Amino acid sequence: MMDQRLQKLRKRIDSCDDILVKVLGLRFQIISEVAELKKDLKIPSLDTERFSQVLHRTKNIAVSEGLDPNLIEEILNPIHKYSLEKIKKWDEESR
């Protein structure tokens, strides 16, 4: 039988994971809206300056939360890459 304390902690981790997934879903909904607006405004999807700002801001938050800022970069880079791939796919589907 698993220790009750361990079960409670695991349940809290599960809740955090649920929140992370829901926040990612929300983030991708917003990215879809941004992609549509950029398309209407004829602005390129890739904005390296904006992504640099995002990395800088979130790495600072990571430090203030006692997290390794490199971890945040390792998490955000594939999210950014996936976002660009999704935007490209949406563009291709709308042609």
C-alpha positions as CSV (number, residue, x, y, z in Angstrom):
1,M,0.0,0.0,0.0
2,M,1.3,3.4,-1.0
3,D,1.9,6.0,1.7
4,Q,-0.9,8.5,2.0
5,R,1.5,11.4,2.0
6,L,3.0,10.3,-1.2
7,Q,-0.4,9.9,-2.8
8,K,-1.4,13.4,-1.8
9,L,1.8,14.8,-3.2
10,R,1.4,12.9,-6.4
11,K,-2.2,14.2,-6.7
12,R,-0.9,17.8,-6.3
13,I,1.7,17.1,-9.1
14,D,-1.1,15.7,-11.3
15,S,-3.1,18.9,-10.7
16,C,-0.1,21.0,-11.7
17,D,0.3,18.9,-14.9
18,D,-3.4,19.5,-15.7
19,I,-2.9,23.2,-15.3
20,L,0.2,23.2,-17.5
21,V,-1.7,21.4,-20.3
22,K,-4.7,23.7,-20.1
23,V,-2.4,26.8,-20.2
24,L,-0.6,25.4,-23.2
25,G,-4.0,24.9,-24.9
26,L,-4.9,28.5,-24.1
27,R,-1.6,29.6,-25.4
28,F,-2.1,27.8,-28.7
29,Q,-5.6,29.3,-29.1
30,I,-4.1,32.8,-28.7
31,I,-1.3,31.9,-31.1
32,S,-4.0,31.0,-33.7
33,E,-5.5,34.4,-33.2
34,V,-2.1,36.1,-33.6
35,A,-1.4,34.1,-36.7
36,E,-4.7,35.2,-38.3
37,L,-4.1,38.8,-37.4
38,K,-0.5,38.7,-38.8
39,K,-1.9,37.2,-42.0
40,D,-4.4,40.0,-42.3
41,L,-1.7,42.6,-41.6
42,K,0.7,40.8,-43.9
43,I,3.3,40.5,-41.1
44,P,5.7,37.5,-41.1
45,S,5.0,34.8,-38.7
46,L,8.5,34.6,-37.3
47,D,9.4,37.6,-35.1
48,T,12.8,36.8,-33.6
49,E,12.9,40.0,-31.6
50,R,9.6,39.1,-29.9
51,F,10.7,35.6,-29.1
52,S,13.9,37.1,-27.6
53,Q,11.8,39.3,-25.4
54,V,9.7,36.4,-24.3
55,L,12.8,34.4,-23.4
56,H,14.3,37.3,-21.5
57,R,11.1,38.0,-19.6
58,T,10.3,34.4,-18.7
59,K,13.9,33.6,-17.7
60,N,13.8,36.5,-15.3
61,I,10.6,35.1,-13.8
62,A,12.3,31.7,-13.5
63,V,15.1,33.2,-11.6
64,S,12.7,34.9,-9.2
65,E,10.9,31.6,-8.7
66,G,14.2,29.8,-7.9
67,L,14.2,27.9,-11.3
68,D,17.1,27.4,-13.7
69,P,16.5,29.9,-16.5
70,N,18.1,27.5,-18.9
71,L,15.3,25.0,-18.1
72,I,12.7,27.7,-19.2
73,E,14.6,28.2,-22.5
74,E,14.6,24.4,-23.0
75,I,10.9,24.3,-22.5
76,L,10.0,27.4,-24.6
77,N,12.2,26.7,-27.6
78,P,10.2,23.6,-28.6
79,I,6.9,25.3,-27.9
80,H,8.0,28.2,-30.1
81,K,9.1,25.8,-32.8
82,Y,5.8,23.9,-32.6
83,S,3.9,27.2,-32.8
84,L,5.7,28.2,-36.0
85,E,5.0,24.7,-37.5
86,K,1.3,25.0,-36.6
87,I,1.1,28.5,-38.2
88,K,2.8,27.2,-41.3
89,K,0.3,24.3,-41.4
90,W,-2.7,26.7,-40.9
91,D,-1.3,28.9,-43.7
92,E,-1.1,25.9,-46.1
93,E,-4.6,24.7,-45.2
94,S,-6.1,28.1,-45.9
95,R,-4.8,28.3,-49.4
